[in-house]
Amino acid sequence: MKAKRRSVRVLLALLALTVQGCSAGQGAGSAPDPPLPAMSAAMRGMTEAGYKPQVFDTPQVTQELARMKRDGITWLAIQVAWFQATNASVRIAPDPAKTPTDASVRALIARAHASGMRVFLNPFVNSLEGGGWQANFRPASPAKWFLSFDSYLAHYARLAQATHADLFAIGDEFDSLDTVPAYRPYWLRAIAVARRYYHGPIVYGADYPNYQQVTFWQALDDVGVDAYFPLSQESAPSVATLAASWRAVAGEIQAWRKSTGLDRKGFIITELGYPSEDGAAAQPGAWLPHQPVNLVLQQRLYQATLTTIGQEPWLRGLFWFWWANPSNPNWQGGPRDNGYTPRGKPAEATLRHYYNGPGGTA
């Protein structure tokens, strides 16, 4: 299910948009930058993911920051990928055709900060084989793979430190690697590498089915989950039905946190989205391109999430996936789009209502 979503991210990045955006620097006489939210405040996050070298410099990204702010978004997650040739490969490297340039990442971080948003730098690894999803990695030599992974992490940890990113992820959804006890020393070394170069809080985004089995939670500052939990098999579930499912999931998460002592750490939903299509409640992690558009279901899913786990006092924050994919002209939002973005859909109005209403929500 999740593999299909990951493959969509990579394979549907069809068109490079190379229009350069303006600098985020302040000129003489311009208004001062708005203050950043307190680090202790709830993270109301949105994700931008890039699959072309200059995509983060385009107006389709830079000019949307103001709209996100109006919707109540206070954090921007920036996803940027390096790649390996196959699921068995042991070398991770940037792809000149797919990886956003460091300069464009720096510029977007600066623009987000200048707009008053904090930044979560959330790099990840895909393969160029099949669906590309990192959950399916089976490196021929784990020792060699983790050495390459250390170099990749060091690169982005340096970038995060240099740009004053406010949160850094060491990865996400490595299902075949993050629960194996024999690999725990490699993960602890990788976390140490990240801390050597980045001095802020560090998180990992576990895939929702196996978050309780990840072996290295105690070494991180925050626990993160990519929370694509199935909520209902019904074709048109009510908000009440979806909310009941979320309350049950939230109860399980909190019981696990308390039983493991992880309730002393922050808990972050590092990624969560709902495509605006039929079946989204049953498979939130799978975008199916030929499914009929269903704006009502997406809106109900947003409402159910924001009124249940979104209200939990132990939830540090939630990062929605995603605002748009400007690498692809077909994923720009609006009433005929069945993808993940809430942009230009009823779900955006729901998000704005809860984030800008009295007291807001996480």
SEGUMI-947929 format. One line per 10 residues: number of its first residue (from 1); their letters; for each residue x, y, z of C-alpha. Coordinates in steps of 0.02 Angstrom, whole numbers. Example, Ala and Ser with C-alpha at 12.3 -4.5 7.8 and 13.67 -1.06 7.14 Angstrom:
! residues 2
1) as) 615,-225,390; 684,-53,357
//
This chain:
! residues 362
1) mkakrrsvrv) 0,0,0; 130,126,54; 248,69,-83; 126,128,-213; 119,299,-134; 308,310,-130; 319,256,-313; 196,390,-359; 307,519,-277; 454,472,-387
11) llallaltvq) 376,413,-549; 251,554,-568; 378,693,-551; 359,732,-737; 404,911,-771; 546,1022,-710; 490,1198,-671; 644,1308,-671; 580,1484,-647; 689,1565,-515
21) gcsagqgags) 608,1639,-360; 661,1799,-276; 783,1807,-131; 718,1789,46; 835,1924,113; 769,2085,187; 805,2245,92; 828,2418,165; 666,2488,230; 569,2325,217
31) apdpplpams) 463,2260,360; 550,2147,486; 521,1961,475; 377,1897,582; 430,1805,739; 448,1617,734; 328,1516,842; 396,1451,1006; 476,1280,995; 359,1225,1132
41) aamrgmteag) 205,1273,1032; 107,1142,934; 182,1106,763; 52,1138,629; 152,1071,484; 138,1054,296; 256,963,179; 338,1014,16; 429,875,-75; 541,904,-224
51) ykpqvfdtpq) 595,789,-365; 683,910,-482; 844,1007,-453; 770,1183,-450; 591,1148,-398; 609,1232,-228; 654,1395,-317; 491,1403,-415; 346,1521,-381; 235,1368,-364
61) vtqelarmkr) 328,1336,-200; 390,1505,-141; 231,1603,-171; 126,1472,-81; 209,1502,87; 96,1652,117; -58,1547,81; 0,1412,201; 25,1545,334; -153,1608,307
71) dgitwlaiqv) -213,1430,333; -126,1426,502; 26,1324,452; 173,1363,568; 301,1233,511; 363,1182,339; 431,1006,313; 551,997,166; 575,825,90; 725,796,-22
81) awfqatnasv) 789,628,-83; 949,539,-124; 938,375,-218; 1013,203,-237; 1008,100,-397; 914,-52,-330; 840,-114,-167; 999,-218,-142; 1122,-76,-176; 1246,-17,-45
91) riapdpaktp) 1281,157,-116; 1168,308,-87; 1197,466,-190; 1107,619,-257; 1027,600,-427; 1067,749,-539; 895,739,-621; 791,712,-463; 878,783,-309; 845,966,-268
101) tdasvralia) 1006,1066,-260; 1075,1114,-91; 1062,1296,-144; 876,1279,-177; 849,1192,-9; 945,1331,78; 841,1463,-10; 676,1381,36; 727,1364,218; 774,1548,220
111) rahasgmrvf) 608,1598,141; 509,1492,263; 599,1569,411; 575,1743,339; 388,1709,327; 379,1661,510; 377,1471,488; 493,1349,571; 573,1214,464; 584,1025,476
121) lnpfvnsleg) 718,958,358; 658,783,319; 772,699,191; 738,521,134; 808,385,22; 722,299,-125; 785,171,-249; 771,182,-437; 705,3,-444; 520,-32,-458
131) ggwqanfrpa) 417,70,-337; 573,140,-255; 505,129,-77; 639,116,57; 535,-6,159; 588,-138,32; 776,-112,46; 878,-271,66; 1060,-212,50; 1182,-344,-7
141) spakwflsfd) 1298,-285,131; 1211,-195,275; 1380,-136,342; 1424,-51,178; 1248,20,159; 1252,100,330; 1423,177,293; 1347,260,140; 1195,308,243; 1311,393,370
151) sylahyarla) 1386,499,231; 1213,547,168; 1158,594,344; 1314,696,375; 1280,795,217; 1104,845,267; 1146,867,451; 1276,996,401; 1148,1080,290; 1020,1081,430
161) qathadlfai) 1144,1158,550; 1205,1289,426; 1027,1345,387; 965,1339,567; 833,1208,528; 725,1181,681; 704,991,670; 799,857,575; 749,679,527; 871,536,507
171) gdefdsldtv) 750,449,390; 581,368,376; 494,205,336; 647,91,328; 533,-54,373; 660,-189,327; 800,-107,428; 731,-13,578; 663,-160,679; 809,-281,660
181) payrpywlra) 904,-296,826; 1067,-336,736; 1060,-168,647; 1034,-64,804; 1221,-23,823; 1221,44,646; 1073,156,686; 1154,219,845; 1310,263,747; 1204,352,616
191) iavarryyhg) 1117,454,751; 1287,499,824; 1343,557,651; 1189,667,636; 1219,742,809; 1401,778,767; 1346,900,632; 1171,954,685; 1139,1018,860; 951,1031,861
201) pivygadypn) 816,900,895; 819,740,794; 673,626,749; 636,472,644; 474,439,550; 425,257,572; 300,174,457; 137,155,552; 123,-37,552; 288,-64,645
211) yqqvtfwqal) 321,93,745; 319,-6,908; 462,-118,850; 588,16,801; 748,-23,897; 824,150,926; 688,265,994; 781,298,1156; 926,379,1061; 815,512,981
221) ddvgvdayfp) 739,672,1045; 565,638,977; 466,487,920; 392,506,746; 264,405,649; 206,418,469; 27,389,524; -67,318,375; -176,208,486; -327,132,397
231) lsqesapsva) -484,207,474; -635,129,387; -679,6,250; -844,94,219; -864,186,54; -937,340,138; -891,336,323; -956,474,435; -844,592,532; -902,501,690
241) tlaaswrava) -845,333,622; -676,401,569; -654,492,735; -691,333,832; -553,243,736; -431,383,771; -473,383,956; -435,197,964; -269,222,873; -223,367,986
251) geiqawrkst) -260,260,1139; -145,124,1075; -5,248,1041; -16,326,1213; -25,157,1301; 133,103,1208; 222,266,1250; 185,245,1435; 233,61,1439; 403,96,1360
261) gldrkgfiit) 445,258,1449; 438,351,1284; 304,467,1351; 450,571,1414; 490,612,1233; 389,716,1112; 275,624,990; 262,692,813; 159,634,665; 299,661,542
271) elgypsedga) 189,628,392; 3,603,361; -107,638,212; -269,585,131; -298,580,-57; -462,659,-110; -527,499,-189; -639,350,-155; -558,226,-36; -448,352,54
281) aaqpgawlph) -512,300,225; -465,119,195; -295,154,117; -234,328,163; -58,283,107; -105,232,-70; -143,357,-207; -237,267,-348; -233,376,-504; -396,313,-581
291) qpvnlvlqqr) -503,323,-425; -647,449,-433; -620,615,-347; -701,621,-175; -679,791,-94; -807,755,43; -712,603,107; -547,696,113; -630,837,211; -707,713,334
301) lyqatlttig) -538,630,359; -457,798,398; -596,843,518; -589,675,608; -400,688,627; -400,868,688; -536,836,818; -460,677,892; -273,646,892; -248,826,838
311) qepwlrglfw) -315,879,1008; -209,761,1114; -98,859,1234; 44,735,1208; 49,764,1020; 192,885,985; 140,912,805; 74,848,639; 149,868,465; 23,851,324
321) fwwanpsnpn) 75,769,161; 81,870,52; 39,1045,-6; 73,1011,-189; 202,927,-299; 266,1066,-410; 375,937,-499; 213,876,-577; 89,992,-665; -54,870,-633
331) wqggprdngy) -44,882,-443; -85,1063,-408; -246,1042,-310; -420,1104,-349; -588,1015,-364; -535,894,-501; -376,834,-416; -385,667,-325; -211,679,-247; -152,718,-72
341) tprgkpaeat) -149,906,-69; -293,996,19; -252,1151,-85; -408,1224,-164; -521,1090,-89; -645,1085,55; -510,1004,163; -410,1165,154; -557,1262,227; -569,1133,367
351) lrhyyngpgg) -384,1148,402; -396,1338,406; -547,1331,522; -463,1220,651; -292,1301,645; -357,1480,652; -505,1450,767; -512,1483,955; -369,1389,1034; -326,1303,872
361) ta) -267,1124,870; -104,1031,848
//
